[in-house]
Amino acid sequence: MNMSLGVLPFILLAVLHANLSAADRPGKAITLGGGPPLRTGTLLREKREFRIEAGKTKQEIGKEVTNVTTRYLQSVHLMRRMIGNEAEEVQVREFVKECAHFTMGTAPPPDGNPSTLSSKNLRFRRKSGHWNYEMMQGSPTPDEATSMAELAFAADLLDVLPACIGTGSHKLGESWKTEMASPRGKAYGWIVPDQLESTLVSVEDKADGPHATIAINGKFRMERPMNFNARMEITFSATVVRRLTDMIDVDTKITGQFVAVAGAIADKSVSAKNETVILNYDYPFTLTRTLKIESK
């Protein structure tokens, strides 16, 4: 076959243009949210890990101050079945957590402890603006109740990301700020946003449809999280990979800083003087999560 070399650049340009999806072409706005919820009966596999490697914990009881390094791990594997609007049945395949406090240079070996919540069936639903877990059979032990509260609290925090992304359309490289209404009054247990900004980084065609990568940076605070006498502030950077055919966030990674101050009356094993314990937390953290629709 005879072909002029001068034609080759035009052929290559045509091939490259054909391999670009419409979503990747400059200037086209991409819809990043909205659409119908997942159908009843859909099975969703979630794997999530929350990790703190070198947190700083300071305890103050009167004039006595103790500083330690904190290591924390929570690893969760859930099978979630949609049963209606904002309601799910959840099978806990794995729930492992570890919390260790130590002085620098004396870190104990990893010792993750499986919770008895593993293998239990739960009902997951939103009530009064918060996610809540309940046992489908029987009553939870104190450890299981704490684990369910932690799962629900994590779900509330993760809801910040889709709220930041919103349901609008944006162009590649575009950044937008999210305005979330602050709750009235003391707002105990509610997220109070400070700075929330998202950027559409890329859109890539894959075998299961186009995936958008969104970068999110933000800061928010909360008073009395999980009903504790505490106040916290979280600053974070997140990368979310969203499949646009069903708006599922298939991959999420968050890095950030968790800062909190909590107070309580010391029990007699700590202090015989009924003194107040002040705890200060300064924790750099990483959270990763994957979501996958499973066949029945």
Salt bridges, closest charged atoms under 4 A:
GLU46 OE2 - ARG48 NH1 2.61
GLU46 OE1 - ARG80 NH1 2.60
GLU49 OE2 - ARG51 NE 3.10
GLU53 OE2 - ARG51 NH1 3.29
GLU60 OE2 - LYS58 NZ 3.81
GLU86 OE2 - ARG126 NE 3.05
GLU88 OE1 - ARG80 NE 2.71
GLU89 OE1 - ARG81 NH2 2.81
GLU98 OE2 - ARG71 NH2 2.65
GLU134 OE2 - LYS127 NZ 2.73
GLU144 OE2 - LYS120 NZ 2.60
GLU150 OE1 - LYS97 NZ 3.37
ASP156 OD2 - HIS130 ND1 3.05
ASP159 OD2 - ARG126 NH2 2.62
GLU174 OE2 - HIS170 ND1 3.14
ASP194 OD2 - LYS219 NZ 3.99
ASP208 OD1 - HIS211 NE2 3.44
ASP208 OD2 - ARG243 NH1 2.96
GLU233 OE2 - LYS219 NZ 3.77
ASP246 OD2 - ARG243 NH2 2.87
ASP249 OD1 - ARG242 NE 2.61
GLU294 OE2 - ARG45 NE 2.82
